[in-house]
Amino acid sequence: MPAPTGAGTAVTQKGSLPVKATERPPATPSREHEPPGRAQRPAIARFAIGAMLAMVVVLLAIVIVTPIALSSQDLIDWAAAPSGLNLPDPWPMAVFISLDAAAGVCVLLTVYSAWRGEPAGVFGVLVWCFALASATANLRHGQQPGAAPDAIWFFPLMSLAGPALLEAVLGRFRRWFQRQTGRRNRAMPAFGWRRWTPGLGAPRDTYGAYRTALLLGIDTVEAAIRTYHQVCPDGSLHVATAIRQRDVNRRHDFSRRQVEFIRSAGKLGLLDSPVPPVQRLTQNPASEPSTPDH
């Protein structure tokens, strides 16, 4: 007759071998206990944020494309002018197309890199190189006789304004994406000037909480202060040392019974014995054969 199985085992249909029962997956925490900052936004707020970001993208595209359209004729005239490249038709048009097409490829790859949360790298450098080349060509053409008075500064600055705004916007989106995916440290909590003011707040305690938030990636003031008080209950400012010591204590957190067992095994010289210490300690010392005296 097969033995009854425990809570952690189950019997197959043939009843021959006990099979370990599958454990239930841990229950996911309910949304009621999520922090307020991470709570799911309503549909209207998500739609408003999406519409605002779409508007930012459209306006950014306009800022980048407008200098290209405005300075296209100046680039073509500069490529055909004797003081410029002095190219016959239709090669001045090819100069404009090649510069803007190469810059467009670099801009698209820069946007794609920001969408992946990665730096643009060489494509970001090439964007600035093409922008500087376009600005230089516009500057040279604006110095020609008969040019508009303000063309000498407007078109070069507009050629540089597009890449500058592109870098600022994509840099912000890249930081947001990296913080959401855990690839960048979270935004530091703002403790406010009152807490830093001596006599009104607690500058030493605030500095310790700030260090704790910086080292552990905490983004709320309350959690930073509570964690600092747990790590450094004596008010010490050696936060990094206290965090390492806490991790070591957690890794080697033995109970008193385990410590007494290890001490007893060490006193009896059982730690270097091939026989397990549990088996040697459970044996009756009186039943062991005594060695004859020589």
N, C-alpha and C positions, 0 to 999 in steps of 0.2 A: 504494500500500500504506500503510495507516494506521500512524502512528508508535506505538510502544508507549507505553502510559500509565504514569505514575508511580504511586507508592504512594498519593497523595492523590487520584487521578482514576479514573474507571471509564468504559467505553465502552458506549453504548446498543446495542440489537440491530441497528440500521441502520448503526452505525459512523460516523456523520456528525459528531457533536459529542461532545467529551469532557464528561462530567458529573462534578462533584465528588462524591466518595463521602461518604456520611454518616458523621459521626464517632460513635464509640461514647460513650454517656453515661458520665461518671466513675463509677467503682465506689464504692459506698457503703461507708463504714468498717464493719468487723465489730464486733460487740458485745463482742469480747474486749478492744478497746482503749478502751472507754468508761470514764469515771471511775467509781470505786466508788459515789459518791453518786447517779449517774444510771443505774445498772444497773437492769434491770427487776426489780421485786419479785416474789417468788413468789406463787402464787395464794392461799395461805393468808393471807399478810400483806395482800394487797389486800382479801380478804374481811373480815378483822378491822378494817381501817381503814374500809371501807364501813359495817360494822355499828356501829362507834363513832360515825361521823359521823351515821348515822341515829338513834342514840340521843340524840346531842346535839340534833338537830333536834326530836325528839319532846319532850324535856325543855324545850327552849326554848319550844315551842308551849304546853306546860302552864304554864310560868311566865307567859307572856303572857295566856293565856286565863283562868287562875285568878283574878287580880285583877278581871277583867271580870265573872266570874260572882259573885264575892263582893260586889262593890260595886254590882251591878245593882239590888238592892233599895234601897240607900241613895240611888242616883241617882233612882230612881222616887219615893221618899218626899220627896227634896229638891225635885223638880219639882212635886209635889203640895202641899207644905207652904206655909202662908201666908208664912213667912219666906223661902221659896225663890222659885220661879216662880209658885206658886199657880195651877196649870193644872188644869182639870177633867178627869175621865176621858173618853177613854183617852189624852189627850195626854201625860201623864207617861211612858207606855211609849214613845211616839214619840220623846221626848227621849233616852231610853236607846238606842233602836235607831239613831237618827241619829248620835249621838256614836260609838258603837262601830262602826257600819258605815263611817263615814268614816275612823275610825282603822284599821279592818281593810284598807280599800283602800290607804291610805298605807303600811301595814306590808307588804302584798303587793308593792307597787311598789318599796319599799325593798329587799326580798329579791331581786326581779328585777334591780334595778340592781346589787346586790352580785354576783349570779350572772354578770352581764356584765362585772364588773370595773370598774364605774363608780360614782362617788359618788352618794348618794341625792338630793342637791340639795334642792329645795323639799319633796319628800316626807318626807325626814328631819326637816326643820323642822316640818312639819305633824304628824308623829307626836308630837313633843315638845309641840306646842301642844295637841293633844287630850289628851295625858297630863297636862299641867298643868291643863287645864280639869276633867278628871275628879278630879284630886287636890284641887283647890279645892272642888269640889262635895262630895267626901267629907269634907273638913275642916270645911266649914260645917255639914254634917249631923251630924258628930260633936260639935259644940258645942251641939247642941240639948239641952234638958232631957230626961232619961230615956234618953239614949244610953249605950252601953256605955263604960266608963272608957277602955279601950284603943283604941276605934274612932277616936279623934281623931288617932292617929299611925299605926295599922296600915294602914288603907285608903289614906290619901294616899301612904304610902311604897310600898305594893304597886303603886299606880298608876304610880309612877315607876320601880320596879324592873324592870318588863318592858321599857320602851324602853331603859333603860340597859344591860341584858344583851343586848338585840337589837343595839344599836349596837356593843358590844364584840365580839360573835361575828361579826357581818357585816363589821366592820372587819378582823378577822383573816383571814377568808375572802377578802376583797377584796385584801388585800396578797398572800396566797398566789397568787391567780389572776394578779395583775399581774406578779409575779416569774416565774411560769411562762411567761407570754406575752411577756416582755421589756419590759413597759410600766412597770416599776419596777426600781430598782437592786437587785441581789442582796444577800442578807444578807452583812454584812461578816465576814471571818474573825476568829476569836478567837485572838490570839497568846499569851495567857496572861501572868500577872504575872511569871513568871520571865524571860521575854524582855525585859520592860520594865524590870527591875531593873538599875540600874548595878552593874557589877562582876560580876554573875552572867550577865546577858544582854547585849544590844546595843541600847540605847534608840534611838540615832540610826538604825541600820539598820532597826529595827522600825518607827520612824516613817516612814521612806522607803517601806518595803513597805506600810504602812497607807495612805499617800497614793496609792501606785500602785494598790492594790486598789480604793480609793474612786473614782479617776478612770477606771479601765479596767473596772470591774465584775467584778473577780476575787473568787471566793468561797472559795478555798482558800489556806491559809497557804503551802504550798510553791510554788504558782504565783505568788503575790504576791511572795515573796522572790526567786524566779528572774527574774521580769520586772523587778523593781527593779534587780537587779544588771546586767541587760542594758541597761536604759535609762540608768542612772546608774552606769557602772563606776567612776567616781572617788569615789563615795559622796556626791555632792551631794544636797541636799534640794530643789533646784529641779526637782521631778518634772514639773510641768506644762510648763515650758520644754523639758525634755529630751524629753518625749513629742512636742511639736510639732516640735522639730528632727528627731527620728527620722522623723516622717511626711514632712517636707520632703525629707529625704535619700532616703527610699524613692521619693518622687515624681520626684525629679531624679537618679536613680541611673544616671549615664552611665559607660560603660566608658572605659578610657584611650584606646583607639583612637578612640572617638567624640569625646572631648575634643580629641585632636590634630587630627582632621578639622575640627572647628569652628574651632579656632585657625588652621589653615592657610587655611580659607575666609575667615576674617576678615582675615588679613594680606593676602590677594590681592584683597580688596574684592569678594568674590563673594556676600556675604550680601544685598546690595541689588541684585544683577543679576537680570534676568528669566530668564536661562539657569540651569538647575539647577546647583548647585555640583559635583555628581558629574560631570556632563558636562564642565564647564570644567576640573576638576582632572585628568580622564583624558586631556584633549587634550595634545598635545605642544607646549610653548611655542615650539619652533623652527619648527613648521609654521604658526603664526599669521602672517598678513601683517603686516609692520612698517609703521607709519604714517610717511609721508614727513615729513621735517623741513622746516619752513618758515623 
